[in-house]
Amino acid sequence: MFNISLALANTIYVIANVMLVCGAVLALVGTMAVFWSGGIRDKYADERIASNEAETARAKAEAAKAQLETERLKAQVAWRRLSTIQHKVLVEALTGNLPEGVWIETVGDDPEASELHADITRAFEEAGIQVHTFTGWARAVGVGIANGPQPSRQAVQSAFLAIGVVLDEQKTGMSKANDKVEIIVGSKPPPIFGPSSP
């Protein structure tokens, strides 16, 4: 049926077996190489994912920091006003105090200070305190207190502390008003920029 000799058939048989063994060895080596290199590839992929996650976390932290700084800057440049809660707390803390009345003063040509002056004036009036106003300060900064009897000064300072405001006690008031507490609403202090600001 086949026109080859026995010797040639034996040679082909041996060569075919060698090829099968070589193929099996190559398949084994190939399989081992696939598993070994796959593990290395997975390690690099894990490192890349971890690096990407770290970058994402850093980016989120930077975004949160930028948002915080934006809010801080907004607060720095926003007008000072009494919130509804601050107004209520101030009225409650002042009611029944300062029988002699109070002076509430401001820098008249500063609209921001005038708005805060109006807020504070409303609170004192609602607390039943007689308010005298003066809007002729040419220059004043921050919110301060001057003159008046010590019990009244203490009552005002405590009321403002209850709404988170510390009054500047270094203010010099008007000599004609020294029988009453003076609250001087000056211009808003300049903003403090940079990482060291609160």
C-alpha positions in Angstrom: 0.0 0.0 0.0 2.8 2.5 0.9 5.8 2.5 -1.3 8.4 3.2 1.4 10.9 0.9 3.0 10.8 -0.3 6.6 13.9 1.7 7.4 12.3 4.9 6.1 9.1 4.1 8.0 11.2 3.6 11.2 13.0 6.9 10.6 9.7 8.8 10.1 8.3 7.1 13.3 11.3 8.2 15.4 11.2 11.7 14.0 7.5 12.0 14.6 7.9 10.8 18.2 10.7 13.3 18.7 8.5 16.0 17.3 5.6 15.0 19.6 8.0 15.1 22.7 9.4 18.5 21.6 5.8 19.7 21.0 4.8 18.5 24.5 7.8 20.1 26.1 7.1 23.4 24.2 3.5 23.2 25.3 4.6 22.7 28.9 7.1 25.5 28.7 4.6 27.8 27.0 2.0 27.1 29.7 4.5 27.8 32.5 5.6 31.0 30.7 2.0 32.1 30.3 1.3 31.6 34.1 4.6 33.2 35.1 4.3 36.3 32.8 0.6 36.6 33.6 1.5 36.9 37.3 4.0 39.6 36.5 1.5 41.4 34.3 -1.1 41.2 37.1 1.4 42.7 39.6 2.1 45.7 37.2 -1.7 46.1 36.7 -2.3 46.2 40.4 0.5 48.7 40.9 -1.0 50.8 38.1 -4.5 50.6 39.6 -3.1 51.5 43.1 -1.2 54.5 41.5 -4.3 55.6 39.7 -6.3 55.3 42.9 -3.7 57.3 44.8 -3.7 60.0 42.1 -7.5 60.1 42.3 -7.4 60.4 46.1 -4.8 63.2 45.8 -6.9 65.0 43.2 -10.0 64.7 45.4 -8.1 66.1 48.4 -6.8 69.0 46.3 -10.3 69.7 45.1 -11.6 69.6 48.6 -8.8 71.9 49.7 -9.6 74.3 46.9 -13.3 74.3 47.8 -12.5 75.0 51.4 -10.2 77.9 50.3 -13.0 79.2 48.1 -15.4 79.2 50.9 -12.9 80.9 53.2 -12.4 83.6 50.6 -16.1 84.0 50.2 -16.4 84.5 53.9 -13.6 87.0 53.9 -15.2 89.2 51.4 -18.9 88.7 52.3 -20.7 91.5 54.2 -21.1 91.1 57.9 -24.7 90.6 58.9 -26.6 89.1 61.8 -28.2 85.9 61.0 -31.8 85.2 62.2 -30.4 83.0 65.0 -27.8 85.6 66.0 -30.5 88.2 66.1 -32.7 86.1 68.3 -29.8 85.2 70.7 -28.7 88.8 70.9 -32.3 90.0 71.7 -32.7 87.4 74.4 -29.3 88.1 76.0 -29.9 91.9 76.0 -33.5 92.0 77.2 -33.7 93.6 80.7 -30.2 95.1 80.5 -28.8 98.6 79.8 -31.5 100.7 81.5 -29.5 103.8 80.6 -29.7 103.1 76.9 -26.9 102.6 74.4 -25.1 104.4 71.6 -24.7 102.4 68.4 -22.4 104.2 65.9 -20.9 103.6 62.5 -18.9 104.9 59.6 -21.8 106.5 57.7 -20.3 106.3 54.2 -19.5 102.6 54.5 -22.6 100.7 53.2 -21.3 97.3 54.6 -20.8 98.8 58.1 -24.1 100.6 57.8 -26.0 97.3 57.1 -24.4 95.6 60.2 -25.1 98.8 62.2 -28.8 98.5 61.2 -28.9 94.8 62.2 -27.4 95.5 65.6 -29.7 98.5 66.1 -32.8 96.4 65.4 -31.7 93.7 67.9 -31.2 96.3 70.7 -34.5 98.0 69.9 -36.3 94.6 70.0 -34.7 94.0 73.4 -36.4 97.1 74.7 -33.2 99.2 75.0 -33.3 102.9 74.0 -30.9 103.3 71.1 -29.0 106.5 70.2 -27.3 106.4 66.9 -24.3 108.3 65.4 -23.2 107.7 61.8 -20.5 110.3 61.7 -17.3 108.3 62.3 -14.8 109.1 59.5 -12.7 106.0 60.2 -13.2 102.9 62.4 -12.4 99.3 61.8 -14.1 96.2 63.3 -16.7 96.2 66.0 -15.8 97.6 69.3 -17.1 98.8 72.7 -16.4 101.9 74.6 -17.6 103.8 77.7 -20.6 103.0 79.8 -21.1 101.5 83.3 -19.3 98.2 83.9 -22.4 96.0 84.4 -23.8 97.2 81.1 -20.5 96.7 79.3 -20.3 93.2 80.7 -23.9 92.5 79.6 -23.1 93.7 76.0 -19.8 91.8 75.8 -21.5 88.5 77.0 -24.4 89.0 74.6 -22.0 89.4 71.6 -19.9 86.5 72.8 -23.0 84.4 72.7 -23.2 85.0 68.9 -19.5 84.5 68.4 -18.4 88.1 68.2 -15.6 89.5 70.4 -15.8 93.2 70.8 -12.7 95.3 70.5 -12.2 97.0 73.9 -9.5 99.3 72.6 -12.0 101.7 70.9 -12.1 105.3 72.0 -15.7 106.5 72.1 -17.3 110.0 72.1 -16.7 111.9 75.3 -20.4 113.1 75.2 -21.6 109.5 75.4 -19.5 108.2 78.3 -22.6 107.6 80.5 -23.8 104.9 78.1 -22.2 101.9 76.4 -21.0 102.7 72.9 -20.9 100.1 70.2 -18.8 101.3 67.3 -19.4 99.4 64.0 -16.4 100.2 61.9 -15.5 99.1 58.4 -14.8 95.5 57.8 -11.1 94.6 58.6 -9.1 93.7 55.5 -9.1 90.0 54.6 -6.1 87.9 55.6 -5.0 85.8 52.6 -2.7 82.8 52.7 -2.4 79.5 54.5 -1.7 81.0 57.9 -5.1 82.8 58.0 -7.9 81.2 60.2 
